């Protein structure tokens, strides 16, 4: 109520010590106490002749001591704090939530009167002895590879070298042809790159990078099982059934085996000018000083076997090559067959 409506009544202003809300109390108040209109805390107000007591008085059980709420007038310059109402609302929600959470946790506790249930897990299958034995320890394998490779590359005589190669009886005459009367000289050994050891062909072919005596880095292939590794001499030297120069000069129509580096090329001429019928490839000799153009029927099984995965890539293959009858060119041949894995002949043809 304002002063203009009740001019005979006078007011005293007070500040609540709890929420700092400013309100007014009539001067003729009996002095028993008032309740703050904002935070609802009971305040005891001193009389005119009383010493100022504590402003906040604890609530008592006796209902007759509780003062009635009196008429107050808000000061427009100090509005009530709305945050305290929100706080009371949040506390009202939090308490029931905590009670429910405690009940749920109690309900989830296991019953101590019941024995624990063991989780059923599938029993692990025991390792098969044959599979475990088939994988040699890495250090043992590297040691055997180094021993065989070093013996092969440092052999003082052809006979010593043949002890480290696969099928030495068949390789001996090939080695004699390759030497061509020249003295035997081993390439020498410096090191193997242990982290380059790889297996292919279902694990039956093992290849490793080796640095020879003249520091040349090359790949060498070994065949056989653990404890019986042998060097594949034919892939090491890039052996072919006949010299490339003789093959191009004689132009045989029966197939001959050659180790080649194959790549895709577009070249159609003479007997192979119809590119709707043929697919063309470039065939390079192991040394890189001779080359041929090989052809297979388009969309045929042979094309699927020899086509590089990378259209611009190169692959090593062991191919059976022949010339067409009445060949008009000495560098265009038919690819008749493919054997082995890379330059390794696993099938061991009669005259590779």
C-alpha positions in Angstrom: 0.0 0.0 0.0 1.4 3.4 -1.0 1.8 6.6 1.1 -0.7 8.4 -1.1 -3.5 5.9 -0.3 -2.8 5.9 3.4 -1.1 9.1 4.4 -1.5 8.5 8.1 0.7 5.4 8.0 4.5 5.6 8.0 7.0 3.0 6.9 10.5 1.9 7.7 12.7 0.3 5.0 14.7 -2.9 5.7 17.2 -5.1 3.7 16.9 -8.9 4.1 20.3 -10.2 5.2 19.7 -13.4 3.2 18.6 -12.4 -0.3 19.3 -8.6 0.0 15.6 -7.8 -0.9 14.5 -4.3 0.2 11.1 -4.1 1.7 9.1 -1.8 4.0 7.5 -2.4 7.4 5.0 -0.1 9.2 6.4 2.0 12.0 3.6 0.8 14.3 4.6 -2.8 13.8 4.6 -4.7 17.1 8.2 -5.9 16.7 7.6 -9.6 17.0 9.1 -10.3 13.5 8.3 -10.5 9.8 8.7 -13.0 7.0 10.8 -11.7 4.0 8.5 -11.5 1.0 11.2 -12.8 -1.3 13.1 -15.7 0.4 10.4 -16.5 3.1 13.0 -16.3 5.9 11.6 -15.1 9.2 13.2 -11.9 10.4 13.0 -10.4 13.9 12.9 -6.6 13.9 14.0 -4.6 16.9 11.7 -2.2 18.6 12.5 1.5 19.2 13.8 0.9 22.7 15.4 -2.5 22.1 19.0 -3.2 21.4 19.4 -4.6 17.9 19.2 -8.4 18.1 20.2 -10.9 15.3 18.2 -10.3 12.3 17.6 -14.0 11.5 15.8 -16.0 14.1 15.4 -19.8 13.9 11.9 -21.2 13.5 10.3 -22.8 16.6 7.8 -25.5 17.0 5.2 -23.4 18.8 2.7 -22.1 16.3 1.7 -19.3 18.6 5.2 -17.7 18.3 5.1 -17.6 14.5 4.2 -14.1 13.4 1.6 -13.5 10.7 2.8 -12.1 7.4 2.2 -8.4 7.4 1.5 -6.1 4.6 4.7 -5.0 2.9 5.5 -2.7 0.0 8.1 -3.7 -2.6 10.7 -1.2 -3.6 10.6 -0.9 -7.4 14.3 -0.3 -7.6 15.2 -3.7 -6.1 13.1 -6.5 -7.7 12.9 -10.0 -6.1 15.6 -12.5 -7.2 13.9 -15.0 -9.5 16.9 -17.4 -9.2 15.9 -18.6 -5.8 12.6 -19.8 -7.0 14.3 -21.8 -9.7 16.7 -23.2 -7.2 13.8 -24.4 -5.0 12.2 -26.0 -8.1 15.4 -27.8 -9.1 15.9 -29.1 -5.6 12.4 -30.4 -5.6 13.2 -32.4 -8.7 16.6 -33.6 -7.6 15.6 -35.2 -4.3 13.0 -37.6 -5.8 15.5 -38.5 -8.6 18.2 -39.4 -6.1 15.8 -41.5 -4.2 14.7 -43.4 -7.3 18.4 -43.9 -8.4 19.2 -45.4 -5.0 16.3 -47.8 -5.2 17.4 -48.9 -8.7 20.9 -49.5 -7.5 19.7 -51.5 -4.6 17.4 -53.6 -6.9 20.4 -54.3 -9.2 22.6 -55.7 -6.4 23.1 -59.5 -6.7 21.2 -61.7 -4.3 23.9 -63.0 -1.9 21.7 -66.1 -1.2 22.1 -67.2 -4.8 25.4 -68.7 -6.2 27.0 -66.7 -9.0 26.3 -67.8 -12.6 29.4 -68.6 -14.6 29.4 -67.3 -18.1 29.6 -70.0 -20.7 32.4 -69.4 -23.1 33.3 -71.6 -26.1 36.4 -73.7 -25.5 39.4 -72.7 -27.5 40.4 -75.3 -30.1 43.8 -76.7 -29.4 46.4 -75.8 -32.0 47.1 -78.5 -34.6 50.7 -79.8 -34.2 51.2 -80.0 -38.0 50.3 -76.3 -38.6 52.5 -75.1 -35.7 55.5 -77.1 -36.9 55.1 -75.8 -40.5 56.0 -72.2 -39.4 59.7 -72.1 -38.6 61.0 -69.5 -36.1 62.0 -66.3 -37.9 65.6 -66.3 -36.6 66.1 -69.9 -37.6 64.7 -69.2 -41.1 66.8 -66.1 -41.7 69.9 -68.0 -40.5 69.2 -70.9 -43.0 68.5 -68.5 -45.8 71.7 -66.6 -45.2 73.7 -69.8 -45.0 72.4 -71.2 -48.4 72.6 -67.8 -50.2 76.1 -67.2 -49.0 77.3 -70.7 -50.0 75.8 -70.2 -53.4 77.2 -66.7 -54.1 80.7 -67.5 -52.7 81.1 -71.0 -54.2 84.8 -71.3 -55.4 83.9 -73.9 -58.1 80.8 -74.8 -60.2 80.6 -78.1 -58.3 80.4 -76.2 -55.0 77.7 -73.9 -56.4 75.6 -76.8 -57.7 75.3 -78.2 -54.1 73.2 -75.2 -53.2 70.8 -75.3 -56.3 67.6 -77.2 -57.0 67.9 -80.2 -59.3 71.8 -79.9 -59.8 71.9 -82.8 -62.3 69.6 -80.9 -64.7 71.3 -77.6 -64.1 74.9 -78.8 -64.6 74.7 -78.8 -68.5 72.8 -75.5 -68.5 75.6 -74.0 -66.4 78.2 -75.3 -68.9 76.4 -73.7 -71.8 76.0 -70.4 -70.0 79.7 -70.3 -69.1 80.6 -70.9 -72.8 84.1 -71.9 -72.0 84.7 -68.9 -69.7 86.2 -69.5 -66.2 83.7 -69.7 -63.4 83.5 -66.6 -61.1 81.1 -66.4 -58.2 79.4 -63.1 -57.8 80.3 -62.8 -54.1 78.1 -62.1 -51.0 77.9 -59.1 -48.7 74.5 -59.2 -47.0 70.8 -60.2 -47.2 68.0 -57.8 -46.3 66.3 -59.7 -43.6 63.1 -57.7 -43.8 62.8 -58.4 -47.5 62.0 -62.2 -47.0 58.6 -63.0 -48.6 56.8 -66.1 -49.5 54.6 -66.7 -52.5 53.1 -69.6 -54.4 51.2 -70.9 -51.4 54.3 -70.6 -49.2 56.4 -72.9 -51.4 58.5 -70.1 -52.9 60.7 -67.9 -50.7 62.4 -64.8 -52.2 64.9 -62.4 -50.5 66.9 -59.3 -51.6 70.6 -59.9 -51.5 73.6 -57.6 -52.0 76.3 -59.2 -54.1 80.1 -58.7 -53.9 80.0 -55.8 -56.3 77.2 -54.1 -54.2 74.5 -55.0 -56.7 71.0 -55.5 -55.1 69.2 -58.5 -56.6 66.4 -60.9 -55.8 67.2 -64.5 -55.2 64.5 -67.3 -55.0 64.8 -70.4 -52.8 62.6 -73.5 -52.9 62.0 -76.4 -50.6 61.1 -76.8 -47.0 62.8 -75.9 -43.8 66.2 -77.5 -43.5 66.3 -78.2 -47.3 66.3 -74.8 -49.0 67.8 -74.6 -52.5 68.5 -71.8 -54.9 66.4 -71.6 -58.1 69.3 -71.1 -60.5 67.2 -70.6 -63.6 65.3 -67.6 -62.2 68.6 -66.2 -60.9 70.2 -66.1 -64.3 67.0 -65.6 -66.3 67.6 -68.9 -68.2 65.7 -69.4 -71.5 65.5 -72.5 -73.7 67.5 -70.9 -76.5 69.3 -67.6 -77.1 67.1 -64.7 -78.1 69.2 -63.9 -81.2 68.9 -67.5 -82.5 65.2 -67.6 -81.8 64.6 -64.5 -83.8 66.8 -65.7 -86.6 65.5 -69.2 -86.9 61.8 -68.3 -86.2 60.7 -71.8 -84.9 57.0 -72.7 -85.1 57.2 -75.1 -82.2 57.2 -73.4 -78.8 60.3 -72.5 -76.8 60.4 -71.4 -73.1 61.6 -67.9 -72.3 61.9 -65.9 -69.1 60.6 -62.4 -70.0 59.5 -59.1 -68.5 56.0 -58.5 -69.8 54.2 -55.1 -70.2 51.2 -53.8 -72.1 51.7 -52.2 -75.5 49.7 -51.3 -78.6 51.4 -52.7 -81.6 49.5 -54.4 -84.5 51.2 -55.3 -87.8 51.6 -58.1 -90.4 49.9 -61.3 -89.2 48.6 -59.5 -86.1 47.2 -56.4 -87.6 43.6 -57.1 -86.5 43.4 -55.7 -83.0 39.8 -57.0 -82.6 41.3 -60.5 -82.7 44.6 -60.1 -80.8 46.0 -58.4 -77.6 49.6 -57.2 -77.9 52.3 -57.3 -75.2 56.0 -56.3 -75.1 58.4 -59.0 -74.0 61.9 -58.0 -72.8 64.8 -60.3 -72.2 66.2 -60.5 -68.6 69.2 -58.4 -69.5 67.0 -55.9 -71.3 69.0 -56.0 -74.6 66.4 -57.9 -76.6 62.6 -57.5 -77.1 59.7 -59.1 -78.9 56.0 -58.4 -79.4 53.8 -61.2 -78.1 50.2 -61.8 -79.0 47.3 -63.8 -77.5 43.6 -64.1 -78.6 41.5 -61.2 -77.3 39.3 -62.1 -74.4 40.9 -65.5 -74.1 42.0 -67.5 -71.1 45.7 -66.8 -71.8 45.1 -63.0 -71.8 43.5 -63.3 -68.3 46.5 -65.3 -67.0 49.3 -62.9 -68.1 47.6 -59.5 -68.0 49.3 -57.3 -65.3 47.0 -56.0 -62.6 48.4 -52.6 -63.2 47.8 -51.6 -66.8 51.1 -49.7 -66.8 53.0 -52.3 -64.7 55.5 -55.0 -65.6 55.6 -58.7 -64.5 58.1 -61.4 -64.8 56.8 -64.5 -66.5 58.0 -67.9 -67.9 56.3 -68.1 -71.4 56.3 -70.5 -74.2 56.7 -68.6 -77.5 56.5 -69.6 -81.2 56.4 -67.9 -84.6 53.3 -68.1 -86.9 53.9 -70.0 -90.1 55.5 -67.9 -92.8 56.2 -65.1 -90.3 56.8 -61.8 -92.0 58.6 -60.3 -89.0 61.3 -61.6 -86.7 60.0 -59.8 -83.6 56.3 -60.9 -83.5 55.4 -64.1 -81.8 52.5 -66.1 -80.4 52.3 -66.6 -76.6 51.4 -70.3 -76.4 51.6 -71.1 -72.7 52.7 -69.8 -69.3 54.3 -71.8 -66.5 55.3 -71.4 -62.9 55.2 -68.3 -60.7 57.1 -65.4 -62.0 60.4 -66.7 -63.3 60.1 -69.8 -61.1 59.1 -73.0 -63.0 57.2 -75.0 -60.5 55.9 -77.4 -63.2 59.4 -78.2 -64.3 58.8 -78.6 -68.1 61.1 -81.0 -69.9 63.2 -78.3 -71.6 62.7 -74.9 -70.0 
